[in-house]
Amino acid sequence: MAMRFGRLDLNLLVALDALLTERSVSLASDRLCLSQSATSSALGRLREYFGDELLVVKGRTMILTARAEELIEPVRAVLEQIRTTVAVAPPFDPATADRAIRLMASDYSTEVLLAGVLAGMERDAPGMRFEIQPMNDTPIEAIERGNIDLLLTIDYAISADHPSQLLFEDDYVVVGDQNNPALAGPMTKELYFALGHVSPRFGKARVPAFEDWFVRRQKQQRRVEVVAPSFLSLPGLILGTKRIATMHRRMAEIVVRSMPLVMREIPFDIPPIREAVQWNIANNNDRALRWVVERLMFAASKDTPKPDANVLALSGGSIDRNQIEVEYRMNHPQR
């Protein structure tokens, strides 16, 4: 029988189920949308495979053989299993899902987006578990090797080879101690480059943040007095000093509410960053991952920050994002 299984066209199981149910070649052919000759041919192949007549004529009707009676429930069960596990993807229910999701994200992304989303998931998906890995020098490789399920990073750094979804846009502000006399009025370009700065670097290669790279295009050097290991370390390193830090607005709005810090607009144009989430194309139909992405998108869309009324505004100019992307990729080949 094991050898014969290799010769069985599994489509014949559908025909067998119809024949066993209808007990008639003509009725089974109607159900299968086949001609009677095609259905009779299928019955002949099934008889050969099972070594049994399966259906025999008795008077004006057909009756099932004992072997055919034995096959009714097993055949129906096999077809149902194929339908539920192969033909139709099982529905994803976050309330009962038991799944671990690995994400790679900066502390900035974790603070301004992931923290709130994961808090909500504790209630809606209590069986799901999450591991947040810090950004490294080769995040796309981590996606392709299957070391992570989702990557949160700026859109310049994602790969064109895998699906992605934009989440939100964020710009930059200057943050400093509220007692810093340099921040009593508007931030000027001269003042910005005269003050000491705290700036983050990342990974083994000590890659600068996007804002640090872009500021270099101003053809002036910042006086970086402290190199920080993360975005979240910036507030503590400027507190009680005359130094300033260039921070994402979303994070700045969080820290100025909880610490004696103030923020001011940057006195020159820095293009906003666009945060995206990416996953391996092989997981494009993973319903659990898609559900997490949908939650991230929803949280990002409802939490779009607006400029604070106390922040001194500065009008900006137009910026060619395509040019910025090309230059950024050249300077950050792995990020």
C-alpha positions in Angstrom: 0.0 0.0 0.0 2.9 2.4 0.8 4.2 1.9 -2.7 0.8 2.3 -4.2 0.4 5.7 -2.4 3.1 7.1 -4.7 0.8 6.4 -7.7 -2.3 8.0 -6.1 -3.3 11.3 -7.5 -4.5 13.1 -4.4 -7.2 14.8 -6.5 -8.8 11.3 -6.7 -9.6 11.6 -2.9 -12.0 14.5 -3.8 -13.6 12.2 -6.4 -13.8 9.3 -3.9 -15.4 11.5 -1.3 -18.1 12.6 -3.8 -18.7 9.0 -5.0 -19.0 7.7 -1.4 -21.4 10.5 -0.5 -23.6 10.4 -3.6 -23.3 6.6 -4.3 -23.9 7.5 -8.0 -21.5 8.3 -10.8 -23.9 10.8 -12.4 -24.6 12.6 -9.1 -20.9 12.6 -8.2 -20.0 14.1 -11.6 -22.5 16.9 -11.1 -21.0 17.6 -7.7 -17.5 17.6 -9.1 -18.4 19.6 -12.2 -17.0 16.8 -14.4 -18.4 14.7 -17.2 -19.8 11.3 -16.3 -17.0 9.7 -18.4 -14.3 11.5 -16.4 -15.9 10.5 -13.1 -16.2 6.9 -14.3 -12.5 7.0 -15.2 -11.7 8.3 -11.7 -13.7 5.4 -10.2 -11.8 3.0 -12.3 -8.4 4.3 -11.1 -9.7 4.2 -7.5 -10.8 0.6 -7.9 -7.4 -0.3 -9.2 -5.6 1.5 -6.4 -7.6 0.1 -3.6 -8.1 -3.4 -5.2 -11.8 -3.2 -4.5 -14.9 -2.4 -6.5 -16.0 0.3 -4.0 -19.3 0.9 -5.7 -21.3 -2.0 -7.2 -24.6 -2.0 -9.1 -27.6 -3.5 -7.3 -30.8 -3.2 -9.2 -31.1 0.4 -10.3 -28.8 1.8 -7.7 -25.2 1.5 -6.6 -24.2 0.3 -3.1 -20.9 0.6 -1.3 -18.7 -2.4 -0.6 -17.5 -3.1 2.9 -14.2 -1.5 2.0 -15.9 1.6 0.7 -17.9 1.9 3.9 -14.6 1.8 5.9 -13.2 4.7 3.8 -16.0 7.2 4.3 -14.8 8.8 7.5 -11.1 8.5 6.9 -11.3 10.1 3.5 -13.5 12.9 4.8 -11.2 13.5 7.7 -8.1 13.7 5.4 -9.8 16.2 3.1 -10.9 18.3 6.0 -7.4 18.3 7.4 -6.0 19.4 4.0 -8.5 22.1 3.8 -7.9 23.6 7.2 -4.1 23.2 7.3 -3.1 23.7 3.7 -5.8 25.2 1.6 -7.0 27.7 4.2 -4.7 29.4 6.5 -5.8 29.1 10.2 -7.2 32.3 11.6 -4.9 34.3 14.0 -6.4 34.9 17.4 -4.2 37.2 19.5 -6.1 36.2 22.6 -4.9 32.6 22.3 -1.7 33.0 20.3 1.4 31.4 21.8 4.2 33.0 19.9 7.6 34.7 20.4 8.5 37.7 18.2 12.0 39.0 17.9 12.5 42.7 17.0 15.5 44.8 16.4 15.1 48.4 17.3 17.0 51.4 18.6 16.2 52.6 22.1 14.6 55.6 20.4 12.1 53.4 18.5 11.5 51.4 21.7 10.8 54.5 23.8 8.5 56.4 21.4 6.6 53.5 19.9 7.3 50.0 21.0 6.9 50.5 24.7 3.3 51.7 24.3 2.4 49.0 21.8 3.8 46.2 23.9 1.9 47.4 26.9 -1.3 47.1 25.0 -0.4 43.7 23.7 0.0 42.4 27.3 -3.8 42.7 27.5 -4.8 41.7 24.0 -2.2 39.0 23.4 -1.2 37.6 26.8 0.4 34.5 25.3 2.8 36.4 23.0 6.3 37.1 24.0 8.7 39.7 22.6 12.5 40.0 22.5 13.9 43.4 21.6 17.5 43.2 20.3 19.7 46.4 20.0 20.6 47.7 16.6 23.9 46.3 15.2 26.0 47.0 12.2 24.2 44.5 9.9 20.4 44.6 10.5 19.5 43.5 7.0 21.6 40.4 7.5 19.8 39.7 10.7 16.5 39.8 8.7 17.8 37.5 6.0 19.3 35.0 8.3 16.1 34.8 10.3 17.7 36.0 13.5 14.9 38.6 13.9 11.3 38.8 12.8 10.9 42.5 12.5 13.3 45.4 12.0 12.5 48.9 13.0 14.8 51.5 11.4 14.8 54.6 9.3 13.6 54.2 5.7 17.0 54.9 4.2 18.4 51.8 5.9 15.8 49.2 4.8 16.4 46.7 2.0 14.5 46.8 -1.3 14.5 43.0 -1.3 12.0 42.6 1.6 8.6 44.0 2.4 8.4 47.0 4.6 5.9 49.6 5.9 6.4 53.2 6.8 5.3 53.9 10.4 5.8 57.6 11.2 7.9 60.7 10.5 9.9 62.6 13.0 12.1 65.7 13.0 14.8 67.1 15.2 15.0 69.7 18.0 17.8 71.0 20.2 17.5 70.0 23.9 19.4 71.4 26.9 19.2 72.2 30.6 16.4 74.6 31.4 18.9 76.7 33.4 21.3 76.9 30.4 21.4 80.7 29.6 22.2 79.9 26.0 18.6 78.5 25.7 16.9 81.6 27.0 16.1 82.8 23.5 15.9 81.3 20.0 18.7 79.0 18.9 20.9 80.5 16.2 23.3 78.8 13.9 26.3 80.6 15.4 25.2 79.6 18.9 24.5 76.0 17.8 28.1 75.5 16.6 29.6 77.4 19.5 28.1 75.2 22.2 29.4 71.9 23.3 27.4 68.9 22.1 26.5 65.4 23.3 26.1 63.0 20.3 25.4 59.2 20.1 27.5 56.6 18.3 26.3 53.0 17.6 27.7 49.5 17.1 31.3 48.3 16.9 32.0 50.7 14.1 30.8 53.6 16.2 28.5 54.8 13.4 27.1 58.3 14.0 23.4 59.0 14.1 21.7 60.4 11.1 21.6 63.9 12.5 25.3 63.9 13.2 26.0 62.9 9.6 23.7 65.5 8.2 25.1 68.3 10.4 28.5 67.7 8.8 27.0 68.9 5.5 26.7 72.4 7.0 30.5 72.7 6.4 31.0 73.5 10.1 32.3 71.3 12.8 30.3 70.7 16.0 32.3 70.6 19.2 31.3 67.1 20.4 32.3 67.0 24.0 30.6 63.7 25.0 30.0 60.7 22.8 26.9 58.8 24.1 26.2 55.1 23.8 22.5 55.5 23.1 19.7 58.0 22.4 18.2 57.5 25.9 21.5 58.4 27.5 21.4 61.9 26.0 19.1 63.7 28.5 21.2 62.6 31.6 24.4 63.7 29.9 23.2 67.3 29.2 21.3 67.8 32.5 23.1 70.3 34.7 25.5 71.3 32.0 25.8 74.0 29.2 25.9 71.3 26.6 23.1 70.6 24.1 21.9 67.6 22.2 20.1 67.2 18.9 17.2 64.8 19.5 14.2 63.4 17.8 11.2 65.6 18.6 9.1 62.6 19.8 11.7 61.6 22.3 12.4 65.2 23.3 8.8 65.8 24.1 8.9 62.8 26.4 12.0 63.8 28.3 11.1 67.5 28.7 7.9 66.4 30.5 9.9 64.4 33.1 13.2 66.3 33.4 14.2 70.0 33.8 15.0 70.3 30.2 13.9 72.6 27.3 13.8 72.2 23.6 14.4 74.7 20.8 14.1 74.4 17.0 17.3 73.7 15.0 18.5 76.8 13.2 19.0 75.1 9.8 17.3 72.5 7.8 17.6 68.8 8.7 15.3 66.5 6.8 12.8 64.5 9.0 13.5 60.8 9.4 10.8 58.3 8.5 10.7 55.2 10.7 9.8 51.9 8.9 9.3 48.3 9.9 10.6 45.5 7.7 10.3 41.7 7.7 11.6 38.8 5.6 9.7 38.2 2.4 9.4 34.6 3.3 7.3 35.6 6.3 5.0 37.9 4.2 1.9 35.7 5.0 2.7 35.2 8.7 -0.5 36.4 10.3 1.1 36.9 13.7 3.7 39.3 12.3 1.1 41.1 10.2 -1.0 41.6 13.3 2.0 43.1 15.1 2.8 45.4 12.2 -0.8 46.5 12.1 -0.7 47.4 15.8 2.6 49.4 15.2 1.0 51.3 12.3 -2.1 52.1 14.3 -0.1 53.4 17.3 2.1 55.4 15.0 -0.8 57.0 13.2 -2.6 58.1 16.3 0.5 59.4 18.1 1.7 62.0 15.5 3.4 64.8 17.6 2.6 68.4 17.0 5.1 71.2 17.7 4.9 72.4 21.3 3.6 76.0 21.7 6.6 76.8 23.9 9.1 75.8 21.2 10.5 78.7 19.2 9.7 77.9 15.6 11.9 78.3 12.6 10.8 78.2 9.0 12.5 75.5 6.9 13.4 75.1 3.3 13.0 72.4 0.7 15.2 69.3 0.9 15.9 66.8 -1.8 15.3 63.4 0.0 16.6 61.4 -3.0 19.9 63.1 -2.8 20.0 62.6 1.0 19.2 58.9 0.7 22.0 58.3 -1.8 24.6 60.1 0.3 23.3 58.5 3.5 23.6 55.0 2.0 27.2 55.7 0.8 28.1 56.8 4.4 26.2 54.0 6.1 26.5 50.9 3.9 25.4 48.5 6.7 22.8 50.5 8.5 
